Amino acid sequence: MMWKRLGALLLFPVQMVYLVVKAAVCLLLPPKLRDLSRENVLVTGGGRGIGRHLAREFARRGARKIILWGRTEKCLKETTEEIRMMGTECHYFICDVGNREEVYRQAKAVREKVGDITILVNNAAVVHGKSLMDSDDDALLKSQHINTLGQFWTTKSFLPRMLELQNGHIVCLNSVLALSAIPGAIDYCTSKASSFAFMESLTLGLLDCPGVNATTVLPFHTSTEMFQGMRIRFPSLFPPLKPETVARRTVEAVQMNQAFLLLPWTMHVLVILKSILPQAALEEIHKFSGSYTCMNTFKGRT
């Protein structure tokens, strides 16, 4: 037993070096992309914003069926018609993912009407853009229910069948604010940090589940209606991401079975700096970059 442990201890650093080299080589070689022609994709918050672009991108890349969930029927209907015009079967269901009973009820309806979901994209989210003391209690609960708990209900609804089929993928559209919070969006940052922990735990838990994987996407500020009015001090240095770019990179990450994706790549520098710099230095970076006051002009979705 002692010799086995010693052997495992000596082998461990070799394994780490091998995996790092393998990852580096994969970055240089053309990736092998997963075929989506047999996949049924469900996108929460799929009627507008990044969700709409995700639906388009999955359809463009050959997904078999697209299912949209959201709270606004007008947006869902418009996106559904657009996807059908692209030649892809598409259905929509009105569903508030923050309502557990509604999620379970609509999940059953999806299985009966459309079939098994093999790719679940948890995209739905809300932000109120206020400080703690200015926030309404019901609004705070709403953001936690939709942004965090909603992923528990949707994943519990569809993951069991994915495990049976040994074919499935759970995707989370998170935010870099899960790793580096800002003032003025305390509800959103808290919910996204919880969501990130959920996905990190889920990803590790799926290691022994063949055919079922997970992808977490953490994008920088994206130019959608949800964050309308948010201002960055140096927009030429840190331009907001386009939603179509986030959608394209997300679907590529699913096809490459990439567990975590930071957008843009410079966000990796932020993570490294946060792990090595003292708090005082991080505070100065926030003030210099303008993230300290970026929500002062926030308007949100109208």
Summary of the structure (lengths in Angstrom):
residues: 302
radius of gyration: 20.2
end to end distance: 64.7
largest distance: 65.8
contacts: 977
relative contact order: 0.12
helix: 51%
strand: 14%
